[in-house]
Amino acid sequence: MSETNATAPRRPWANMGAGYNAMMQRAEALVPMLRERAVETEALRRLPEETERALHASGLFRICQPRRVGGAELDYVAMIDIADVLARGDASVAWNVTNLASHHWMLAMFDEAAQNAIWDESPDVLIASSFVFPAGRAKKAEGGYVLKGRWPFCSGVEPSGWSMLAGMVAGEGGPPEHRVFLVPRSDYKIIDTWTALGLQGTGSHDVEIAEAFVPEHMTVAVASMAGGPTPGHAVNPAPLFRIPVFALFPYVLSGIALGNAQACLDDYVEATRTRTATFNSARLGDLQSIQIKIAEASAKIDAARLIMRQACIDAQQDAAAGRIPGMLEKNRYRRDGAFSVNLCTEAVSTLFAISGARGLAMSGAVQRQLRDALAVAAHISFSFDAAGGNFGKVALGLPNENPVL
């Protein structure tokens, strides 16, 4: 992709500071390699070892890890910007990077003893997750919890040494408590289930625990990550670690849809500048219908980028001011996360529809970009019916139905 082919702001992070820019430039440097390996990544159904090593060397897994353990501790909007860049090379890689990076951010909110148990061993360790709460069942026990269950969609689990697994602890006469459990690789079984239409390289397999004891300090209540100080606040007091986790959760992944759509647009524009129609040799770029579709797709992508980035910037500014957003605002974050990803999906669908038979070639990137766009949009965080419906309920004064906000 040439710089003259840019159809959107290439570096919206230009004013974020030298350290931030340097990290984004490292991500940009990896894009050509990721594009070259995209077919291999899909075939492996996980990150190639060479790609994993390059990502570790770049520091991208640690973008939101506390500085005190050697992380970059970038602003939360880095989740969008890093994914936007990497997904222009391969959406599966971007999915794993921001997903795994977000767990360093979340670990900083656990009790200091949990942080030490993991980061003292290796600050580079990868932590997978599945936040499907009903999949895990836990009982209180002396000094901790006994956890069991089977969790789907545990992305990047094969190279990870730990997993964050969601569960519900039965309450005594009240509703169950939603809790997140840190579990070492030795305590769970990986079940090879990830054969999918899109995001094939994410290795999002199931994991299963017959029964495992999890010490109290290796768990955290969802209510403790709803905004403001957390159990890890004493050692990680920065605003980054006071952002409400599950209200902002869509933005861990939404930038992947953005970068994937941007790559699809850039590829289409580059090819169409010189492409002619097969039936009459007319230059496709001269067709007004094509020009309008390019404008439509680029407008949706640009709008999505603005929505995603501003949500993250606003959330961090609120955290810095000591303000915890109310329930309507938390649902607005969820609504906008879903809406912006839907814009990206529509943009890719539009571009695929005008790609003709070229778009069908399995040797080309367009078909993969469409499949990946559909796979990202399938995540429950990006269901506008779910997110928009709950926003509407709260706006009308009805009870919130999302229990993790």
N, C-alpha and C positions, 0 to 999 in steps of 0.2 A: 504494500500500500504506500503510495507516495504522499508527501505532505500536501501536495496540490489537490489531492483527492479528499481532503478533510471536509466532511459535511457537517461537522459539529465542533464545538470547542475541544481542542485536543488535550489541553492541560488546565482543567477548571481549578486545579489545586495550586496554581502558580503563586498565589499569595499566602500559602500555608506555612512557609518557612523553609530554610535550607535543608534541614533534616528530613522533612516531609517530602520535599521535591526529590531529594536523593533516593529515598525509598521507592517513589513512583518511577523514577528513571531506571532503577534496577528491574522493576516489573516490566517496563517497556522493552528493556534489553532482552528479556526472555521470550517475547511474543513470537519472533520468527521461529525459534526452536520449538515452541509449543505447537505452532501450526504444522511444522514438519512432522512432529510425532503424534499428531491427533489420531491418525488411523491406528497406529500402534497402541495408543492409550485405550482406544475403544476395544481393540482386540484383547488386550490384557484385562480389561474391566477394572483397572486400578491404575494408579500412577506408575509409570516406569521408574525403575530405581534411579536412573540417571536424572530424571526430572525431579524426583524427590530430593536427591543430593543438591541439585542446583537451587531448589527452593530453600533448603536449609542454609546453604551458603549465602543466599541473598538476604536472609533474615525476615522474609515475608511471612513465615508462620508466626512471627513474634511481634507483629505490628502493634498490637494492643496489650502486650504483656508489660507489667510494671518495669520501670527503669531500674529499680533496686535489684532486680535479678538479671539485668542485661537486656531487657526488652526495649522496644522503640517507644512504647507508650504514646503512640500517635492519637490524635483526636478520633472520635468514633466514626466520623465521616470517611476515614481511611478505609473502612469496610466497603463503602461504595466505590471509592476511587481505585483501590487495588483490584477489586473484582471487575470493574469497568475495563481496566487495562488488560488483565490476564485473560478474560473471556474473549477478547479479540483474537487470542491465539487458540484457546481451547476452553470451552465452558466447563468441562469436567474438571480440569485442573483448577480453574477459578473457584468452583464449588468446593473442592477439597481445601483449598488454601484459606478462604475466609471462614469456612465452617470450622476447621481445626484452629485457626487463629482466634476465633471467638471464644474458644474454651480456655485459652490463657487469660482472656479478659474476664471470663466468669470465675475462673479459679481464684483470681485476685479478690473475689468477694467472699470466699470461704474463710473459715477460721485459719489463722496463721499456721497452725499445726498441719493442716491439710496442704497448704502451700509448701511448707518446708518438706513434707513427706515426698512430694513430687519433684519440686524444683531443686532441692538439695541433691537429689539423685542425678537429675539432668534438666537444666532449663530449656533444652531443646526437645524434650519428650513431646510426642504427639498424643492428644487426647481426643478420642472420638465421642459420639453422643447419640442418644435417641431420646427425644423429649415427648414420646408418646406416653403420657402419664398412666392411662388405664392399663398399659402393658405390664407395669410393675406393681407388685403387691408387697408391702412391707409390714412387719410387726415390730413394735417396740420391744427391745430386750435390754438386759443389763449392759450399760455402756455403749449402746448403739441400736442397730436394727438388724433384723433378719429379712433379707430381700430375695425374691424369686420372680421369675417371669421370662417372657420372650419378647424382645423389642425389634421392630422392623427399622429399615432405612438408617442403619448405623454407618454413615458415610466415612470413608477413610479408615475403617476399623483395622484393616490388616497391618498397616505399619504403625499403629498406635499402641502405646504401652498401657494406656488406661482408657476408660470410658466413663462419661457422665450419663447415667441412666435415670430416667424419671420414674417415679413411683407414687403410689397413694398409700398413706398410712391410715389404717382404720381409726376413726375417732370413737371416743366413748360417749355415745349418745348424741354426737354431732356429726357434721360433714367430715369426710376424710381430708387429711392434710396432704397437699401437693408438696413433694420433696424431691430434691436431686441428690443422687448418690454417686460418689466417686469409687469406681471399682477397678482393681488391677486386672491386667490381661489374664492372669492365672485363674481368676474366679469366674470367667465366662467362656462359653463355647461360641465360636463363629460358625454360622450356618450359611453356606454359599447359596444365596437366593437371588443375587442381583444380575438378572439378564433382562435388560430393559430396552424400550424404544429409544430413549434419549438419556443424556448424561451417563453414557455407558461406562465411562472411565472412572466413576466415583467410588466403586467398590462398596456400594451401600447395602451390605449384607445384614441379615438378622443376627442378633446375639441372644444367647439363652443362659440363664442361671437357674440351676435346680434349687439351690439354696446357698446363700452366702451371708456371712456376718459383716456388716459395715459399721465401723466405729462412729460414734456420734460426731466427732470432729471432721469426718470425711463426708458429711452430708450438710445440706443447707435447705432451709424452708424457702419455697417460692416467695412467700410473703416477705422474707428478709431481703429479696432482690427486687422489690416493687418500686424502688426509688429512695434516695437518701442513703444514710450510713448503712453498711452491711457488716456481717461478722468480721470481714477482713479490713474494715475501715481504719483501724489503728495503724496498720502498716502500709495501707494503700488509700490515702485520704483524697486523692485527686478526683476532680469532677467526673472524669471518665468512668470511675468505678462507683459512681452514685446514680448512674443512668438506669431507669427501670428496664430490666432485662427483657421481659417478654412483651412489653409494649413496643420495644424497638427491635424485637427479634426479626421481623421481616427484612430489615436492612442488612443483616448478616449475609443474606442471599440475593437480595433484589438487584444488586449491581451486576450480577452474573447475567441476568436477562438484558441489562443495559449494554454491557460490552458485547454480548453475542449479537444483539440487534445492530449495534454500531458496525461490527465487522461485516455483517450481512449487507448493510447499506454501502459501506466503503467498497466491498468487493463488487457489488452490483454496478455502482457508478463507474468504477475503474473499467470493468468489462464492457459496459454499454457505450462508453465513449468511442470505441472503435468497432463495435459489433454491428453487423448488418442482418436484416431479416432473411431467412432462407427462401422464402417464397417469392420475393421481388427485389432483393438486394438493397432495399431502402435502409438508410442509417437509422437504427432504433432511437438514437439520441435526438433525432429530429422530430420524433413523434410527440405531440403535445400531451397525449395520454400518459406516455412514459414519464415525461417531465413532471406532470402533476402527481403521479404516484411517488416519485422520488421526494417531492416536496412534502407530501402527506406523511410518508414514513419518517423523514428526517425531523419533521415537526413533532411527531409523537415521541421520538427518541430524545430530542432536546427537552421536551416538556417533562418526560420521565426523569431525566437527569436532574433537572431543577427541583422537582418534587422530592426525590430521594435524598439529595444532598442537603436540602434545606431542613428536612425533618431531623436529620442527624445533628446538624449544626444547632438547631433550636433546642434539641434535647440536652446537648452538652452545655449550652449557655444557661439553661434552666438549672442544671445540676450545679454549675459554678455559682449560681445565685442562691443556692439552697432551696430552690423551689421544686416541689414534687407535683407533677401534672395530675389533674383530676381525672376522673374516669372517662369523661367525654373526650378529653384531649388524648388520653391513652388509646382510646378507640379510633380517634382521628389518625394517629400514627399507623395503626393497623389498616385502616381504610385506605390511606394514601399509599402504603406499601403495596397493597393488592392492586390498586388502581394503576399505579405507575408500571408495575410489571405487566399488567394487561395491555397497556399502551405499547410496550416493547413486543409483546406477542403479536399484536395486530400489525405492527410495522414489519416484522419478519414474514408474517403470512401474506401481506401485500406484496412484498418483494419476491417471495417465492412464486406467487401467482403470475407475475409478469416476467419470470425467468424462462418460461417456455420449457422445451425439452431439455435445455441445458441444466435446469434445476433438478432434473431427475437423475442425473449421472451420479452414481455412488462414488466416483473418483473426485467429484467436486465437493466444495465446502457447503454449498447452499442447502443440500438435503440434510446435512448434519446440523446446520444452524437452525433449520426448522424443527428437527426432532428435539434438539436441546431446548429450544424455546418452549415447546409444548411440555417438555419434562419439567422445566423450572415452574411453569405456570400451574402444573398439577400439584405443587406443594400446597398444603392446606392454608399456609400463611397468605397465599395469593388467590384464594377463593374470594372474589368480591362479594358473592352472595353471603358468605359467612361473615367477612369483615364489615361489609357495608350494612348487612342486616343488623348486626349488633350495634354499630354506630347509630343507626336509625332508632333502635329501641332506646338507647341511652339518651339520645337527643329529645325523644318524646317523653322522657321522665320515667321510662320503664326500667326494670332491673337489668344490670349487666349480666350477660350469660357466659362471658369468658372467664373461667375461674382462676387463670394464672395472671391476670392483670392487677 
